[in-house]
Amino acid sequence: MLGLNSRDFKLFIVVCLMALAAPILLNPFPTASALGESFNAGYPALMQRFVIFGILVIGFNILFGLTGYLSFGHAAFLGVGSYAAVWMFKLLSYNVVPAIILSVIVAGLFAVVIGYVSLRRSGIYFSILTLAFAQMSYQLAYSVFTPLTNGETGLQVYNDDPQILMGANSPTSPHFFGLEMNSQYTLDISGWSFVFQNGYYLSAIFLILGFYLSIRIFRSPTGLMLRAIKSNQTRMSYTGINTKPYMLAAFVISGMYAGLAGGLLAAMDPLTGAERMFWTASGEIVVMAILGGVGTLIGPVLGAGIIKYLENIVSKINDSILHQWFAFMPDWLEGVLVTIIHPFIGKGWHLTLGLLFMAVVIFLPGGLVQGGQKIGGLFRRKKTDDAADGAKTPAE
């Protein structure tokens, strides 16, 4: 189906269902309950970040997962895509289609330039070059190209901008041919509240398309060539194969994914700043990929979702919430538990992320996908053993 083998098609269907049913799946607890207020993640702003950063890391995985070339400057394409989209809002209208198209094109062209230079080196030298380009881009956006980027204030849309395609009745916020991105429908059922937003579903559709394209790239002859480069690029060169065009193609495709993510971020909120290009943003992309599973198909989506969940959910848990959770316990035990958990919540959510990342790197080098495969293997082994025992047991 759709040019995919049965295994890939099943995985694609799982991703489709997860993306389309996210407003329900991410609200497992009643909205007004203590657990719902603390752990529900089915609100539009967070769900959009799940899928947008999923797109970003899927693209990064095409470069790092297939070729082994680690880029420490991928956030530069995210920032360039955001700036291009906001400029489309300023010059044309709030329609997201021209903005997203331009963000992908500009990021792709930017990736051609950076990739052409950076891919002259490999290993740590390639990584340092990409990091240098990203930091140069950040400094240029922050202080040099202020007429284009508005410096530290950030680029946004003003009432006196040209917006030459804006009609008298056109929406004054990002929209898809009149369908406003921030428009939403709320479904209340027995204490649960599910929010379905236009902007989220636009991002989810792009996630599904991006995931499908990544599967086709992974299973294509080009994907096989990129894996061969990762395995032994020197041997490939000895056979007379020029690996540079394949490497540059992977770099540019990865940059275009990042540009698409930047355009969708601007469609969610038409304001962007240079901080999206800072080196810490690139580092977060790397952590997402490694946490989920580098070189796997669904791993990047899982890694992006977990980090954004920790950033937005665990970071808002405070001591008062902990006291509510443990109120049924004796006072001394309640105080001990709050004291132990306190460093890992609120502003200390990075500590929780760090411990999780260390555990994955040490025990699950293949990321969370490898953990899922091990758990699945245990169940399959148990079923096989049970079947074997049954075959050896004589019938009564």
SULSUL-V658103 format. One record per residue. N is the residue number from 0. PHI is phi in whole degrees, 0 to 359 (none if undefined). OMEGA is omega in whole degrees, 0 to 359 (none if undefined). NEAR is the number of other ideal C-beta (glycine too) atoms within 10 Angstrom. Layout:
# SULSUL-V658103
n=N phi=PHI omega=OMEGA near=NEAR
n=N phi=PHI omega=OMEGA near=NEAR
This chain:
# SULSUL-V658103
n=0 phi=none omega=178 near=10
n=1 phi=57 omega=180 near=10
n=2 phi=78 omega=181 near=11
n=3 phi=249 omega=173 near=16
n=4 phi=285 omega=188 near=11
n=5 phi=298 omega=182 near=8
n=6 phi=293 omega=180 near=9
n=7 phi=294 omega=180 near=18
n=8 phi=295 omega=177 near=14
n=9 phi=297 omega=178 near=11
n=10 phi=296 omega=178 near=17
n=11 phi=296 omega=178 near=19
n=12 phi=296 omega=178 near=13
n=13 phi=299 omega=180 near=11
n=14 phi=295 omega=178 near=19
n=15 phi=300 omega=181 near=16
n=16 phi=295 omega=179 near=11
n=17 phi=298 omega=183 near=21
n=18 phi=290 omega=185 near=23
n=19 phi=284 omega=182 near=15
n=20 phi=260 omega=182 near=12
n=21 phi=304 omega=179 near=24
n=22 phi=301 omega=178 near=23
n=23 phi=268 omega=184 near=14
n=24 phi=295 omega=184 near=15
n=25 phi=272 omega=175 near=19
n=26 phi=240 omega=185 near=19
n=27 phi=286 omega=184 near=13
n=28 phi=246 omega=176 near=15
n=29 phi=306 omega=188 near=16
n=30 phi=301 omega=185 near=16
n=31 phi=275 omega=182 near=10
n=32 phi=283 omega=179 near=13
n=33 phi=297 omega=178 near=13
n=34 phi=293 omega=179 near=11
n=35 phi=295 omega=180 near=17
n=36 phi=294 omega=184 near=14
n=37 phi=268 omega=192 near=16
n=38 phi=242 omega=178 near=16
n=39 phi=296 omega=181 near=19
n=40 phi=235 omega=185 near=18
n=41 phi=270 omega=175 near=21
n=42 phi=255 omega=194 near=18
n=43 phi=304 omega=185 near=20
n=44 phi=301 omega=181 near=13
n=45 phi=284 omega=180 near=19
n=46 phi=299 omega=178 near=26
n=47 phi=298 omega=178 near=25
n=48 phi=293 omega=176 near=23
n=49 phi=304 omega=186 near=25
n=50 phi=283 omega=181 near=28
n=51 phi=294 omega=178 near=25
n=52 phi=287 omega=171 near=25
n=53 phi=298 omega=176 near=30
n=54 phi=300 omega=181 near=27
n=55 phi=301 omega=184 near=32
n=56 phi=283 omega=173 near=31
n=57 phi=301 omega=178 near=28
n=58 phi=295 omega=178 near=29
n=59 phi=299 omega=181 near=27
n=60 phi=292 omega=176 near=27
n=61 phi=296 omega=178 near=24
n=62 phi=279 omega=186 near=27
n=63 phi=286 omega=184 near=24
n=64 phi=290 omega=183 near=26
n=65 phi=271 omega=186 near=26
n=66 phi=256 omega=183 near=24
n=67 phi=82 omega=179 near=17
n=68 phi=276 omega=184 near=24
n=69 phi=266 omega=179 near=19
n=70 phi=264 omega=175 near=29
n=71 phi=260 omega=182 near=21
n=72 phi=228 omega=186 near=25
n=73 phi=291 omega=180 near=32
n=74 phi=294 omega=178 near=26
n=75 phi=299 omega=180 near=31
n=76 phi=288 omega=175 near=37
n=77 phi=298 omega=180 near=31
n=78 phi=294 omega=180 near=28
n=79 phi=298 omega=178 near=27
n=80 phi=298 omega=179 near=35
n=81 phi=294 omega=179 near=32
n=82 phi=298 omega=180 near=29
n=83 phi=298 omega=181 near=25
n=84 phi=294 omega=180 near=31
n=85 phi=295 omega=177 near=27
n=86 phi=295 omega=175 near=21
n=87 phi=295 omega=176 near=26
n=88 phi=297 omega=183 near=25
n=89 phi=287 omega=187 near=19
n=90 phi=271 omega=186 near=16
n=91 phi=256 omega=181 near=18
n=92 phi=194 omega=180 near=22
n=93 phi=276 omega=177 near=23
n=94 phi=296 omega=187 near=20
n=95 phi=282 omega=185 near=26
n=96 phi=296 omega=177 near=15
n=97 phi=299 omega=181 near=17
n=98 phi=296 omega=181 near=28
n=99 phi=291 omega=179 near=24
n=100 phi=299 omega=181 near=15
n=101 phi=294 omega=180 near=20
n=102 phi=298 omega=179 near=33
n=103 phi=292 omega=182 near=23
n=104 phi=295 omega=182 near=14
n=105 phi=297 omega=178 near=23
n=106 phi=297 omega=178 near=31
n=107 phi=296 omega=178 near=21
n=108 phi=295 omega=178 near=14
n=109 phi=297 omega=179 near=23
n=110 phi=292 omega=177 near=27
n=111 phi=300 omega=182 near=14
n=112 phi=294 omega=183 near=12
n=113 phi=294 omega=180 near=23
n=114 phi=295 omega=181 near=25
n=115 phi=300 omega=180 near=13
n=116 phi=280 omega=187 near=13
n=117 phi=292 omega=184 near=25
n=118 phi=285 omega=171 near=19
n=119 phi=288 omega=178 near=11
n=120 phi=235 omega=180 near=14
n=121 phi=227 omega=177 near=16
n=122 phi=65 omega=184 near=10
n=123 phi=294 omega=180 near=10
n=124 phi=292 omega=174 near=11
n=125 phi=298 omega=181 near=20
n=126 phi=299 omega=181 near=19
n=127 phi=292 omega=178 near=14
n=128 phi=297 omega=179 near=19
n=129 phi=296 omega=177 near=26
n=130 phi=297 omega=179 near=20
n=131 phi=296 omega=179 near=16
n=132 phi=297 omega=180 near=20
n=133 phi=295 omega=179 near=25
n=134 phi=291 omega=173 near=17
n=135 phi=297 omega=179 near=15
n=136 phi=297 omega=179 near=22
n=137 phi=298 omega=181 near=22
n=138 phi=293 omega=178 near=14
n=139 phi=296 omega=180 near=15
n=140 phi=291 omega=185 near=28
n=141 phi=281 omega=189 near=17
n=142 phi=225 omega=185 near=12
n=143 phi=260 omega=182 near=12
n=144 phi=269 omega=183 near=15
n=145 phi=298 omega=175 near=15
n=146 phi=297 omega=180 near=7
n=147 phi=264 omega=188 near=12
n=148 phi=247 omega=182 near=23
n=149 phi=64 omega=171 near=18
n=150 phi=55 omega=184 near=16
n=151 phi=288 omega=179 near=12
n=152 phi=290 omega=182 near=10
n=153 phi=96 omega=181 near=17
n=154 phi=272 omega=179 near=23
n=155 phi=211 omega=183 near=16
n=156 phi=264 omega=179 near=19
n=157 phi=243 omega=183 near=7
n=158 phi=295 omega=182 near=6
n=159 phi=267 omega=176 near=7
n=160 phi=290 omega=185 near=14
n=161 phi=304 omega=182 near=10
n=162 phi=41 omega=191 near=19
n=163 phi=293 omega=180 near=8
n=164 phi=261 omega=180 near=13
n=165 phi=285 omega=176 near=16
n=166 phi=270 omega=182 near=9
n=167 phi=296 omega=183 near=4
n=168 phi=253 omega=181 near=6
n=169 phi=289 omega=178 near=13
n=170 phi=299 omega=180 near=19
n=171 phi=258 omega=175 near=12
n=172 phi=214 omega=181 near=15
n=173 phi=307 omega=183 near=25
n=174 phi=210 omega=177 near=22
n=175 phi=247 omega=182 near=18
n=176 phi=50 omega=177 near=8
n=177 phi=97 omega=179 near=10
n=178 phi=273 omega=187 near=13
n=179 phi=292 omega=183 near=16
n=180 phi=293 omega=182 near=26
n=181 phi=272 omega=176 near=16
n=182 phi=285 omega=185 near=13
n=183 phi=213 omega=178 near=16
n=184 phi=234 omega=181 near=10
n=185 phi=250 omega=179 near=10
n=186 phi=247 omega=180 near=11
n=187 phi=257 omega=181 near=9
n=188 phi=223 omega=171 near=9
n=189 phi=49 omega=177 near=5
n=190 phi=94 omega=177 near=11
n=191 phi=265 omega=178 near=18
n=192 phi=230 omega=182 near=17
n=193 phi=249 omega=184 near=18
n=194 phi=250 omega=179 near=16
n=195 phi=246 omega=185 near=18
n=196 phi=246 omega=180 near=22
n=197 phi=300 omega=182 near=18
n=198 phi=299 omega=179 near=26
n=199 phi=296 omega=185 near=27
n=200 phi=290 omega=173 near=22
n=201 phi=297 omega=178 near=22
n=202 phi=295 omega=181 near=28
n=203 phi=295 omega=178 near=25
n=204 phi=296 omega=177 near=14
n=205 phi=294 omega=176 near=22
n=206 phi=298 omega=181 near=27
n=207 phi=298 omega=179 near=18
n=208 phi=295 omega=179 near=12
n=209 phi=295 omega=179 near=21
n=210 phi=292 omega=178 near=21
n=211 phi=299 omega=179 near=17
n=212 phi=297 omega=180 near=15
n=213 phi=295 omega=177 near=24
n=214 phi=298 omega=181 near=22
n=215 phi=297 omega=178 near=14
n=216 phi=292 omega=180 near=16
n=217 phi=300 omega=184 near=20
n=218 phi=267 omega=184 near=15
n=219 phi=274 omega=174 near=12
n=220 phi=302 omega=177 near=7
n=221 phi=297 omega=177 near=17
n=222 phi=298 omega=177 near=19
n=223 phi=296 omega=178 near=12
n=224 phi=295 omega=179 near=20
n=225 phi=294 omega=176 near=25
n=226 phi=295 omega=178 near=15
n=227 phi=295 omega=176 near=18
n=228 phi=297 omega=178 near=24
n=229 phi=296 omega=182 near=16
n=230 phi=291 omega=180 near=10
n=231 phi=197 omega=182 near=10
n=232 phi=292 omega=180 near=17
n=233 phi=297 omega=179 near=9
n=234 phi=296 omega=177 near=11
n=235 phi=300 omega=180 near=17
n=236 phi=293 omega=180 near=13
n=237 phi=295 omega=179 near=9
n=238 phi=281 omega=178 near=7
n=239 phi=94 omega=180 near=6
n=240 phi=274 omega=176 near=15
n=241 phi=276 omega=185 near=9
n=242 phi=276 omega=186 near=17
n=243 phi=299 omega=179 near=14
n=244 phi=300 omega=178 near=11
n=245 phi=293 omega=180 near=19
n=246 phi=295 omega=180 near=23
n=247 phi=295 omega=178 near=16
n=248 phi=298 omega=179 near=16
n=249 phi=296 omega=180 near=26
n=250 phi=295 omega=182 near=26
n=251 phi=291 omega=178 near=22
n=252 phi=300 omega=179 near=18
n=253 phi=298 omega=178 near=29
n=254 phi=294 omega=179 near=31
n=255 phi=291 omega=173 near=24
n=256 phi=301 omega=180 near=31
n=257 phi=295 omega=177 near=33
n=258 phi=297 omega=176 near=31
n=259 phi=299 omega=178 near=30
n=260 phi=298 omega=178 near=35
n=261 phi=295 omega=177 near=33
n=262 phi=296 omega=179 near=32
n=263 phi=290 omega=175 near=30
n=264 phi=298 omega=178 near=26
n=265 phi=292 omega=177 near=29
n=266 phi=293 omega=177 near=31
n=267 phi=287 omega=180 near=22
n=268 phi=211 omega=185 near=17
n=269 phi=288 omega=177 near=22
n=270 phi=212 omega=179 near=16
n=271 phi=220 omega=180 near=27
n=272 phi=222 omega=183 near=20
n=273 phi=292 omega=182 near=24
n=274 phi=298 omega=178 near=15
n=275 phi=292 omega=182 near=23
n=276 phi=257 omega=184 near=30
n=277 phi=290 omega=186 near=21
n=278 phi=296 omega=179 near=16
n=279 phi=294 omega=177 near=8
n=280 phi=294 omega=176 near=19
n=281 phi=294 omega=178 near=26
n=282 phi=297 omega=178 near=14
n=283 phi=296 omega=178 near=21
n=284 phi=297 omega=179 near=28
n=285 phi=298 omega=181 near=19
n=286 phi=298 omega=178 near=20
n=287 phi=302 omega=182 near=26
n=288 phi=295 omega=182 near=27
n=289 phi=292 omega=181 near=21
n=290 phi=297 omega=181 near=25
n=291 phi=284 omega=181 near=27
n=292 phi=134 omega=181 near=26
n=293 phi=292 omega=178 near=23
n=294 phi=86 omega=175 near=19
n=295 phi=265 omega=183 near=23
n=296 phi=279 omega=186 near=21
n=297 phi=267 omega=182 near=22
n=298 phi=305 omega=180 near=26
n=299 phi=302 omega=179 near=34
n=300 phi=294 omega=179 near=27
n=301 phi=295 omega=181 near=21
n=302 phi=298 omega=179 near=30
n=303 phi=296 omega=181 near=30
n=304 phi=296 omega=183 near=25
n=305 phi=293 omega=182 near=19
n=306 phi=293 omega=179 near=24
n=307 phi=292 omega=175 near=22
n=308 phi=293 omega=179 near=17
n=309 phi=298 omega=183 near=15
n=310 phi=295 omega=187 near=16
n=311 phi=258 omega=183 near=16
n=312 phi=257 omega=181 near=16
n=313 phi=296 omega=183 near=18
n=314 phi=291 omega=182 near=17
n=315 phi=261 omega=175 near=13
n=316 phi=283 omega=181 near=19
n=317 phi=234 omega=184 near=12
n=318 phi=296 omega=181 near=13
n=319 phi=296 omega=177 near=8
n=320 phi=294 omega=178 near=16
n=321 phi=297 omega=178 near=20
n=322 phi=297 omega=177 near=13
n=323 phi=294 omega=180 near=11
n=324 phi=296 omega=187 near=16
n=325 phi=258 omega=183 near=17
n=326 phi=296 omega=182 near=10
n=327 phi=283 omega=182 near=6
n=328 phi=271 omega=172 near=12
n=329 phi=302 omega=186 near=9
n=330 phi=303 omega=183 near=9
n=331 phi=293 omega=179 near=8
n=332 phi=289 omega=176 near=10
n=333 phi=300 omega=180 near=16
n=334 phi=296 omega=179 near=13
n=335 phi=296 omega=181 near=13
n=336 phi=295 omega=178 near=15
n=337 phi=297 omega=180 near=17
n=338 phi=296 omega=181 near=11
n=339 phi=290 omega=185 near=10
n=340 phi=279 omega=186 near=16
n=341 phi=311 omega=183 near=14
n=342 phi=295 omega=187 near=11
n=343 phi=259 omega=183 near=16
n=344 phi=236 omega=179 near=20
n=345 phi=60 omega=180 near=15
n=346 phi=292 omega=179 near=9
n=347 phi=270 omega=181 near=16
n=348 phi=298 omega=177 near=19
n=349 phi=296 omega=177 near=14
n=350 phi=295 omega=176 near=12
n=351 phi=299 omega=179 near=16
n=352 phi=297 omega=180 near=20
n=353 phi=298 omega=179 near=13
n=354 phi=295 omega=178 near=11
n=355 phi=297 omega=180 near=16
n=356 phi=296 omega=178 near=16
n=357 phi=298 omega=181 near=10
n=358 phi=297 omega=180 near=11
n=359 phi=294 omega=182 near=22
n=360 phi=297 omega=183 near=12
n=361 phi=283 omega=188 near=8
n=362 phi=259 omega=182 near=10
n=363 phi=227 omega=181 near=17
n=364 phi=303 omega=178 near=11
n=365 phi=274 omega=178 near=18
n=366 phi=82 omega=182 near=23
n=367 phi=296 omega=177 near=20
n=368 phi=297 omega=177 near=20
n=369 phi=297 omega=177 near=16
n=370 phi=299 omega=177 near=15
n=371 phi=297 omega=179 near=17
n=372 phi=294 omega=179 near=14
n=373 phi=294 omega=179 near=12
n=374 phi=296 omega=177 near=10
n=375 phi=298 omega=178 near=10
n=376 phi=296 omega=178 near=10
n=377 phi=297 omega=179 near=10
n=378 phi=293 omega=179 near=9
n=379 phi=294 omega=179 near=10
n=380 phi=294 omega=180 near=10
n=381 phi=295 omega=179 near=10
n=382 phi=296 omega=179 near=10
n=383 phi=295 omega=179 near=10
n=384 phi=296 omega=179 near=10
n=385 phi=297 omega=180 near=10
n=386 phi=294 omega=179 near=10
n=387 phi=294 omega=178 near=10
n=388 phi=299 omega=180 near=9
n=389 phi=295 omega=181 near=8
n=390 phi=289 omega=182 near=7
n=391 phi=279 omega=182 near=7
n=392 phi=281 omega=182 near=8
n=393 phi=292 omega=179 near=4
n=394 phi=291 omega=180 near=3
n=395 phi=273 omega=none near=3
